[in-house]
Amino acid sequence: MGGHQALTYVLNTLALSYMINTLGMSKTDGLMVLIIALTFTLICGPIGGWLADRYGSVKIFIYGALFALFFVYPLFYLVDTKNTLLAALGVSAIYGISWGCTGGAQGDFLSNLFPTRYRFSGIAMCRELSGALIGGAPAAGLDAGAARNYSALVDQPYQFDFYDDGGIDIAFLSAAEIDAGGSVNISRFAKKLIGVGALLNKSNF
């Protein structure tokens, strides 16, 4: 269940780091490639849903996953040109077609995996297990943000470059307290001070 979602995270983080740090493209060009690709995805998602309704969610989901598998080499070929338009074409294709098909079909696909009586429990279990298998087990307490048994490791500076350079499209953040004047407390709990972590980076996109 988490596989096609993992693809989007890998593309967001890996593609940006690869274009900027490995190929030497400018940060502006790298972000422009992702912006174009994500815009294309907004169009392809509903199309993927329509195709799933017409031809069956299982078929469309599988086709989307297979496209991602076989488009890996053409993707790197296009990105390695260091041409912004060609790189955008490659990333848009794998984003739009693969995620458009898998994301557009997943609602019906997941709903039909389990009988109605067990649907919520089944989907929730799949989601959590796939997250643990693909993303590793998250650490707790003051170690929050770390993980065990992860399948990918991104250097922290690159991850924060992603945050600070506008890689986040939308963020859902929580707070301990918010007063009437709009002041936000995210780090002090009674006498315990834990720091703000990456919240400032994630909220300033």
N, C-alpha and C positions, 0 to 999 in steps of 0.2 A: 504493500500500500504506500509505503514511503519512498519507493524507488523513483517514481517520476517526479516527486517533490524534491528529492535529493539532486536530480538533474538540474533543476533551476538554481539551487543553492551553489552547486559546483560551477555552473556557468557564470552566475553573478560574481563569485569570488575568484575562481580560477581564471576565467577569461580576462577579467580586468587586470589581475596580477600578471598574467602571461603577456598580455599586450604591452603593458607599461614596463614591467621589470625585466622581462626576457627579450622582447622584441624591440624595446626602446621607443615605442610609440608614446606620444604625449598623453598626459592625463585627460586632457580635453577630448582628444580623439577616442581614447578608450571609453570614456563615459558616453560620448556621442553614439558609439557603437551599441552600447547597452540600452540607451534611451530609445534608439530606433527599433532595436529588437523587442523591447518590452511594449512599445507602442503597437508593433505588429502583432504581438501576442494578444493584446486587447481585442483585436479584430478576429483572430483565429479561434479564441476560446468559444465564443458563441457558435461559430461555424462547426467546431468540433462537436458541440452539443447537438446541433441540428443533424449532423451526419450520424451521431450515435442513435438519435431517435429514428432515423430513416433506415439505417443498415444494421443496427444492433451495437450496443455499447461494448460488448466483448471484442468484436472485430475491430472497432475503431481504436479501442485501448491498445490492443495488440499491434495494430498497424503503426500507431504512434510510437510505441516502445521500440519496434523494429527499425523504424526510420532513425531514431536516435542512435541505435547500435550501428547501422550501416553508414550513417552520415558523419561519423567521427573523422575519418581521413579527409573527406572533402572539406569539412569544417576547418581543420588545421591548415589545409592547403590554402584556403581563402584568407584565413587570418594571417598566415605567414607572409603574405604579400605585403603586409604593413600598409595596405591601401584601405582607407577608412570605409569607402563604399563597399569594397569586396568583403572586408571583415564584417561589416554590418549585414551584408547579404547572407553570409554563412551563419552568423549567430542568430539572425532573424529566422532563417529557415529551420534550424534545429529547435529554436524556442517556439516559433509559431506553429510549425507542423507537429512536432513531437508533443510539446506541452499542450497545444491546442486540442489535439486528439485525446491525449490521456486525461488532461484536466477537464475537458468538455464532457468526456464520457464517464468520469469517475462517480458522479452522483448516482446514476442509474446502475452502473457496474457494481458499486459497493452495496447498494440497497438490495440487489438481487443475489448477493452472496449468502445471505442468511434468511431463515424464516422470520416473519414479522416479530414474533415473540422474542427472538434472540438478536434482533438486528442491531440495536444500540450496543449491547454487550460485545457482540462479535466484532463490529467495526471498531469500537474503542480498544479492544484487545489487540486487533491487527495494527492499529495505529501506534499504540504504545510499544508493542513488541518490535515493529519495524523501526521505530525511532531508536530503540535500544540497540538493535542489531546493526543499523546503518550508522547512527550517530554516536553510539556508545552510551554508557550509563552516566548521567549527570552527577556531579559531586554535590554534596549538601553543605549547609551551614556557611561558614566563612569561605569555603572552597567553591561556592557556587560560581558557575561559569566555566569550570573545568569539567572534564569528562574522562571516563575510563573506557578502554576497548573501542576507541574511535577508529574510523576508517579513513579519515583525512585530517591533516594537521596543517594549519595556515599560520605562518609567523604573525605574531601579534601586531607588529608595525603595519603589515600588509592589511590585516583585518581592520585596523583603525583608519588606514588610508581609504578603505572601502566606505567606512562610516563617514569620514570627514569630507570625502570628495563627492558626496551625494548619491551613494549607492543604494540607500534605503528609500523606497518609494512611500512607505507608510509604516508607522511604528505605534504599537499599543503599549503604553507605559503605565506603571502604577506608582503610587506615592503613599507615604505614611500619613502625611497631613497636608492639607491645603487650606489656607485661611481665606478670609473674605477679601483680602487685598491681593490675592493671587500668589502669595509666597508659597513655595513648595518645599516640604521636608521629605527628603528621600534617604537620609543617612543617619539621623539621630533618633534612637529609640530609648526613651527614658535616659539612663546614664550610659547607654552603650552607643558608641560612634563607630559605624562600619564603613564610611566612605561612600562616594557617589558612583563608583565604578565607571561604566561606559555610558551611563544615562545621558550625560551632557553631550557626548558625541552623537548618540542616537537621536537626540531631540533637536539638534541644530542642523537638520538637513534642509 
